[in-house]
Amino acid sequence: MKDTIRMIHRRGFRITLSVQPFIETESENFPHTVKENMLITERGSDKRIPALTRYKSLLSAGMFDVTSNKTVHWLQSKLRQLVAEYNIDSFFLDLGTAYDMPRYHAFKRNLSNPDEFKTQFVDHLIRSVNISGLSGAIYRPPAPVFVSLPVLPSTWESLQLIIPTALTYGIIGYPFLLPGPVGGDYSLESTDPSKEAWLPDKELYIRWLQLSTFLPVIRYSHLPSEYTTDKMVLDLARNLTRLRENTINELLLKYKKEALLTGAPLIRPLWMLDPSDSNCYTVSNEFLIGEELLVAPILNPGTFERELYLPAGFWRDGIDGSKKRGPITLPHYRVQLHEIAYFRKIPENAAGVKRVNPTP
């Protein structure tokens, strides 16, 4: 294990471990947590007996009582030990929800809201180890901790939800977003016996990857190289990686600093650029990185053109390099499968900019 982690670190990667507030009854530490009364109990029952629940792959689990100082100190000690022994860089807190708690639960100290356990869990652990992300939160965590977007199945409807969800999270105070994996968190079952039947649909995967390239984090549960029957997917992924390295990362880092200072979102709706433009309030399938880059992905199957709106200003087309002047609607903007529409805002004194007359 240690050799593997050292190899990963040598290649420039960081190690993040997922931590849950649940402990499986088969865990070697479970008897100790029961003996020391570290787990939540069932309301009205013997306080020496923990209440049990299920969570994801855990068919029988107890839940740590984060209102107990003894529990908090034990958890902090265990995580610090992991950091020291294995050189772990950070932890991701997979918190679950109040629905995942034992039904008739009882904490040592009452919580005003059952979901308050998330805040308690985060606040206690962030004091002793580095926390990089959360599966959810009811209050904004200390920046720059990332908050996950909701779990989504591998469908086109899910892809269409990403932009409005990310925009909503951003404007209510969560600027650091952790989208789900490219292609969705899970695929629907398929009766196709071919080797790649369990992978997300190729076209859906490509459009999802294009969108994810412009978001703060790209996550994979299926790598582009797994589409072995079509080299295009891997070639496209390489091109998008170069685009991210050469253009997008610079902007994300720039607006990260602003987010740390003011809480302004990294991923923004168009109306934040021009609040006086009523058209910007109706666009839900485009977004901005800060004030400089507009992204308009394809979100429907078998689609190779879309309508898009450019707010006031001068814009350089990321596909063909042409310059356009807004505000303007482009009703039939062509986008091939290997392309994604994006526009970089350029100074008003840029030469050669003319208003485009869109085809009616």
C-alpha positions as CSV (number, residue, x, y, z in Angstrom):
1,M,0.0,0.0,0.0
2,K,2.7,2.5,1.0
3,D,4.7,1.7,-2.2
4,T,1.7,2.3,-4.3
5,I,1.0,5.6,-2.7
6,R,4.7,6.7,-3.1
7,M,4.5,5.8,-6.8
8,I,1.3,7.8,-7.2
9,H,2.9,10.8,-5.5
10,R,6.0,10.6,-7.7
11,R,3.8,10.9,-10.7
12,G,2.4,14.2,-9.4
13,F,-1.0,12.9,-8.1
14,R,-2.5,13.5,-4.7
15,I,-4.3,10.9,-2.6
16,T,-7.8,11.5,-1.2
17,L,-9.6,8.9,0.9
18,S,-13.3,8.8,1.4
19,V,-14.6,8.8,5.0
20,Q,-18.1,8.1,6.2
21,P,-19.8,8.7,9.5
22,F,-20.9,5.0,9.4
23,I,-19.0,1.9,10.6
24,E,-19.8,-1.6,9.4
25,T,-20.7,-4.1,12.1
26,E,-18.1,-6.4,10.6
27,S,-15.3,-3.9,11.1
28,E,-12.6,-4.8,13.6
29,N,-13.2,-1.4,15.3
30,F,-16.9,-1.9,15.7
31,P,-16.7,-3.7,19.1
32,H,-14.5,-0.9,20.5
33,T,-16.9,1.8,19.4
34,V,-19.8,0.0,21.0
35,K,-17.9,-0.6,24.2
36,E,-16.9,3.1,24.4
37,N,-20.5,4.3,23.5
38,M,-19.3,6.2,20.4
39,L,-22.3,5.4,18.3
40,I,-25.8,6.9,18.2
41,T,-28.4,4.8,20.0
42,E,-32.1,4.1,19.5
43,R,-34.5,6.5,21.2
44,G,-36.0,5.1,24.4
45,S,-33.8,2.0,24.4
46,D,-30.7,0.8,26.3
47,K,-28.0,3.4,25.7
48,R,-25.3,0.6,25.6
49,I,-26.8,-0.8,22.4
50,P,-26.2,1.1,19.1
51,A,-28.9,1.8,16.6
52,L,-28.1,0.2,13.2
53,T,-28.8,1.3,9.7
54,R,-27.7,0.7,6.1
55,Y,-25.6,2.8,3.8
56,K,-24.6,2.0,0.2
57,S,-22.7,-1.3,0.3
58,L,-22.9,-1.5,4.1
59,L,-25.8,-3.8,4.9
60,S,-25.5,-3.3,8.7
61,A,-23.7,-0.3,10.2
62,G,-23.6,1.9,13.2
63,M,-23.3,5.7,13.0
64,F,-20.8,7.8,14.9
65,D,-22.3,10.2,17.4
66,V,-20.6,13.4,16.5
67,T,-22.0,15.2,19.5
68,S,-19.8,13.1,21.7
69,N,-16.3,14.4,22.5
70,K,-15.0,10.9,23.0
71,T,-16.2,10.0,19.4
72,V,-14.7,13.1,17.9
73,H,-11.3,12.6,19.5
74,W,-11.2,9.0,18.4
75,L,-12.0,9.9,14.8
76,Q,-9.5,12.7,14.7
77,S,-6.8,10.4,16.1
78,K,-7.6,7.7,13.5
79,L,-7.4,10.1,10.6
80,R,-4.2,11.7,11.8
81,Q,-2.7,8.3,12.1
82,L,-3.7,7.5,8.5
83,V,-2.1,10.7,7.3
84,A,1.1,10.0,9.2
85,E,1.4,6.4,8.2
86,Y,0.4,6.6,4.5
87,N,1.0,10.2,3.6
88,I,-2.6,10.9,2.7
89,D,-3.2,14.3,1.2
90,S,-6.8,14.9,2.0
91,F,-10.2,13.3,2.8
92,F,-13.6,13.4,1.1
93,L,-16.5,13.2,3.5
94,D,-19.3,10.9,2.2
95,L,-21.9,12.1,4.6
96,G,-25.2,10.6,3.5
97,T,-28.4,12.3,4.6
98,A,-30.8,12.2,7.5
99,Y,-32.7,9.5,5.5
100,D,-29.7,7.2,6.0
101,M,-29.7,7.5,9.8
102,P,-31.3,4.9,12.1
103,R,-35.0,5.7,12.2
104,Y,-35.4,6.3,15.9
105,H,-32.0,7.7,16.5
106,A,-30.8,9.5,19.6
107,F,-27.6,11.7,20.0
108,K,-26.0,12.4,23.3
109,R,-26.8,16.1,22.6
110,N,-30.0,17.0,20.7
111,L,-29.7,18.5,17.2
112,S,-32.2,21.1,16.0
113,N,-32.1,19.4,12.6
114,P,-31.1,15.8,11.9
115,D,-29.0,17.0,8.9
116,E,-27.1,19.1,11.4
117,F,-24.9,16.1,11.9
118,K,-23.2,16.9,8.6
119,T,-22.0,20.3,9.9
120,Q,-20.9,18.8,13.2
121,F,-18.9,16.0,11.4
122,V,-17.2,18.5,9.0
123,D,-16.4,21.1,11.7
124,H,-14.8,18.5,14.0
125,L,-12.7,16.8,11.3
126,I,-11.6,19.9,9.4
127,R,-9.7,21.0,12.5
128,S,-7.4,18.1,12.5
129,V,-7.0,16.9,8.8
130,N,-7.3,18.4,5.3
131,I,-10.8,18.0,3.9
132,S,-11.1,18.5,0.1
133,G,-14.7,17.7,-0.5
134,L,-18.1,16.8,0.8
135,S,-21.0,14.8,-0.6
136,G,-23.4,17.5,0.7
137,A,-23.9,20.3,3.2
138,I,-26.6,22.4,4.8
139,Y,-24.2,25.3,5.3
140,R,-21.4,26.5,3.2
141,P,-18.2,24.7,4.3
142,P,-15.0,26.6,4.8
143,A,-13.5,27.5,1.4
144,P,-12.0,25.9,-0.7
145,V,-13.8,22.7,0.3
146,F,-15.7,21.3,-2.6
147,V,-19.4,20.2,-2.4
148,S,-20.7,17.4,-4.7
149,L,-23.6,17.9,-7.1
150,P,-26.4,15.3,-6.7
151,V,-26.0,11.8,-8.0
152,L,-27.2,11.4,-11.6
153,P,-27.9,8.4,-13.7
154,S,-26.3,8.0,-17.2
155,T,-29.1,9.7,-19.2
156,W,-29.4,12.7,-21.5
157,E,-31.9,14.2,-19.0
158,S,-29.2,14.1,-16.3
159,L,-26.8,15.9,-18.6
160,Q,-29.3,18.6,-19.1
161,L,-29.6,19.1,-15.3
162,I,-25.9,19.8,-14.7
163,I,-25.8,23.4,-15.8
164,P,-29.0,24.7,-13.9
165,T,-27.9,22.7,-10.8
166,A,-24.4,24.1,-10.9
167,L,-25.7,27.6,-11.4
168,T,-28.1,27.3,-8.5
169,Y,-25.4,26.0,-6.2
170,G,-23.1,28.8,-7.2
171,I,-25.6,31.7,-6.6
172,I,-26.7,30.4,-3.2
173,G,-23.1,30.4,-1.9
174,Y,-21.4,27.2,-3.0
175,P,-18.7,28.3,-5.5
176,F,-16.5,25.2,-5.3
177,L,-18.5,22.4,-7.0
178,L,-17.6,18.7,-7.5
179,P,-19.6,17.4,-10.4
180,G,-20.4,13.7,-10.8
181,P,-18.3,11.5,-13.1
182,V,-18.3,11.9,-16.9
183,G,-21.2,9.9,-18.3
184,G,-23.1,9.7,-15.0
185,D,-22.8,8.1,-11.6
186,Y,-24.3,4.8,-12.8
187,S,-25.5,3.3,-16.0
188,L,-28.9,1.7,-16.6
189,E,-28.8,-2.0,-17.2
190,S,-28.4,-3.2,-20.8
191,T,-29.3,-6.5,-22.5
192,D,-26.6,-5.9,-25.1
193,P,-24.0,-8.6,-24.7
194,S,-21.1,-6.6,-26.3
195,K,-18.0,-5.8,-24.4
196,E,-18.9,-2.1,-24.1
197,A,-22.6,-2.5,-23.3
198,W,-21.9,-1.5,-19.6
199,L,-20.3,1.8,-20.6
200,P,-22.4,5.0,-20.9
201,D,-23.6,5.7,-24.4
202,K,-20.7,7.0,-26.5
203,E,-22.4,10.1,-27.8
204,L,-23.7,10.9,-24.3
205,Y,-20.2,10.3,-22.8
206,I,-18.6,12.7,-25.4
207,R,-21.0,15.5,-24.8
208,W,-20.7,15.0,-21.0
209,L,-16.9,15.1,-21.2
210,Q,-17.1,18.3,-23.3
211,L,-19.2,20.0,-20.6
212,S,-17.1,18.7,-17.7
213,T,-13.9,20.1,-19.3
214,F,-15.2,23.6,-18.4
215,L,-16.3,22.8,-14.8
216,P,-14.0,23.1,-11.7
217,V,-13.3,19.4,-11.5
218,I,-13.4,16.5,-14.0
219,R,-14.2,13.1,-12.5
220,Y,-14.1,9.7,-14.1
221,S,-15.7,6.4,-13.3
222,H,-15.0,5.2,-16.9
223,L,-11.9,6.4,-18.7
224,P,-12.0,7.5,-22.4
225,S,-9.6,4.6,-23.2
226,E,-12.3,2.1,-22.3
227,Y,-14.1,2.9,-25.5
228,T,-11.8,0.5,-27.4
229,T,-13.8,0.3,-30.6
230,D,-13.6,4.0,-31.4
231,K,-10.3,5.8,-31.1
232,M,-12.1,9.1,-31.5
233,V,-13.2,9.2,-27.8
234,L,-9.6,9.0,-26.6
235,D,-8.3,11.5,-29.2
236,L,-11.1,13.9,-28.2
237,A,-10.2,13.5,-24.5
238,R,-6.6,14.4,-25.2
239,N,-7.7,17.5,-27.2
240,L,-10.0,18.6,-24.4
241,T,-7.2,18.0,-21.8
242,R,-4.9,20.4,-23.8
243,L,-7.7,23.0,-24.0
244,R,-8.2,22.8,-20.2
245,E,-4.4,23.0,-19.6
246,N,-3.9,25.9,-22.0
247,T,-7.0,28.0,-21.4
248,I,-9.5,26.9,-18.8
249,N,-7.3,26.2,-15.8
250,E,-5.9,29.7,-15.9
251,L,-9.4,31.2,-15.7
252,L,-10.6,28.8,-13.0
253,L,-7.5,29.7,-10.8
254,K,-8.1,33.4,-11.5
255,Y,-11.8,33.3,-10.4
256,K,-11.0,30.9,-7.5
257,K,-9.2,33.8,-5.9
258,E,-12.3,36.0,-6.3
259,A,-14.5,33.2,-4.9
260,L,-12.2,33.0,-1.8
261,L,-12.5,36.7,-1.2
262,T,-16.1,37.4,-2.1
263,G,-17.9,34.0,-2.4
264,A,-18.7,34.8,-6.1
265,P,-19.3,31.6,-8.1
266,L,-16.8,30.2,-10.5
267,I,-19.6,29.0,-12.8
268,R,-22.0,31.9,-13.4
269,P,-25.3,32.6,-15.2
270,L,-25.3,35.0,-18.1
271,W,-27.3,37.6,-16.2
272,M,-24.3,38.1,-13.8
273,L,-22.4,39.6,-16.8
274,D,-25.2,41.9,-17.9
275,P,-28.0,42.2,-15.3
276,S,-29.8,44.8,-17.5
277,D,-30.2,42.3,-20.4
278,S,-33.6,40.5,-20.0
279,N,-32.5,37.8,-22.5
280,C,-29.8,36.6,-20.1
281,Y,-32.3,35.6,-17.5
282,T,-34.0,33.0,-19.8
283,V,-30.8,31.1,-20.8
284,S,-30.4,27.9,-18.8
285,N,-28.2,25.9,-21.1
286,E,-25.2,28.2,-21.2
287,F,-22.8,29.4,-18.5
288,L,-19.8,31.6,-17.9
289,I,-16.5,31.0,-16.2
290,G,-16.1,34.2,-14.4
291,E,-16.7,37.1,-16.8
292,E,-14.5,35.9,-19.6
293,L,-15.6,32.5,-21.1
294,L,-19.0,31.6,-22.3
295,V,-19.8,27.9,-22.8
296,A,-22.8,26.5,-24.8
297,P,-22.6,22.7,-24.9
298,I,-24.8,20.3,-26.9
299,L,-27.2,18.5,-24.4
300,N,-29.4,16.5,-26.7
301,P,-28.8,13.2,-28.7
302,G,-28.2,13.3,-32.4
303,T,-27.9,17.1,-32.3
304,F,-25.3,19.0,-34.3
305,E,-26.6,22.6,-34.1
306,R,-28.1,24.7,-31.4
307,E,-29.4,28.2,-30.6
308,L,-27.1,30.3,-28.5
309,Y,-27.0,33.8,-27.1
310,L,-24.0,36.1,-26.7
311,P,-24.5,39.0,-24.3
312,A,-23.1,42.5,-25.0
313,G,-19.5,42.6,-25.8
314,F,-17.0,41.2,-28.2
315,W,-16.4,37.5,-28.4
316,R,-13.9,35.2,-30.1
317,D,-15.3,31.9,-31.3
318,G,-13.4,29.0,-29.8
319,I,-14.2,26.7,-32.7
320,D,-13.3,28.8,-35.8
321,G,-11.6,31.8,-34.2
322,S,-14.1,34.3,-35.7
323,K,-15.1,37.4,-33.8
324,K,-18.7,38.3,-32.9
325,R,-20.4,41.3,-31.3
326,G,-23.2,40.9,-28.9
327,P,-25.9,41.0,-27.8
328,I,-26.9,38.6,-30.5
329,T,-28.8,35.3,-30.9
330,L,-27.3,32.7,-33.2
331,P,-30.2,30.4,-34.0
332,H,-28.4,27.7,-36.1
333,Y,-24.9,27.5,-34.7
334,R,-23.2,24.3,-36.0
335,V,-21.4,22.0,-33.6
336,Q,-20.0,18.7,-34.7
337,L,-19.7,15.7,-32.3
338,H,-16.0,16.5,-31.7
339,E,-16.7,20.2,-30.9
340,I,-18.1,22.3,-28.1
341,A,-19.2,25.9,-28.5
342,Y,-17.3,28.3,-26.4
343,F,-16.5,32.0,-26.7
344,R,-13.7,34.1,-25.1
345,K,-14.6,37.7,-24.2
346,I,-12.1,40.1,-25.9
347,P,-11.4,43.8,-25.5
348,E,-13.8,46.2,-27.2
349,N,-11.0,47.8,-29.2
350,A,-10.2,44.4,-30.9
351,A,-9.7,44.9,-34.6
352,G,-11.9,43.4,-37.2
353,V,-15.1,42.8,-35.2
354,K,-18.3,43.2,-37.0
355,R,-21.9,42.5,-36.0
356,V,-23.0,39.1,-37.3
357,N,-26.4,39.0,-39.0
358,P,-27.8,35.6,-38.0
359,T,-29.8,33.6,-40.5
360,P,-33.5,33.9,-39.7
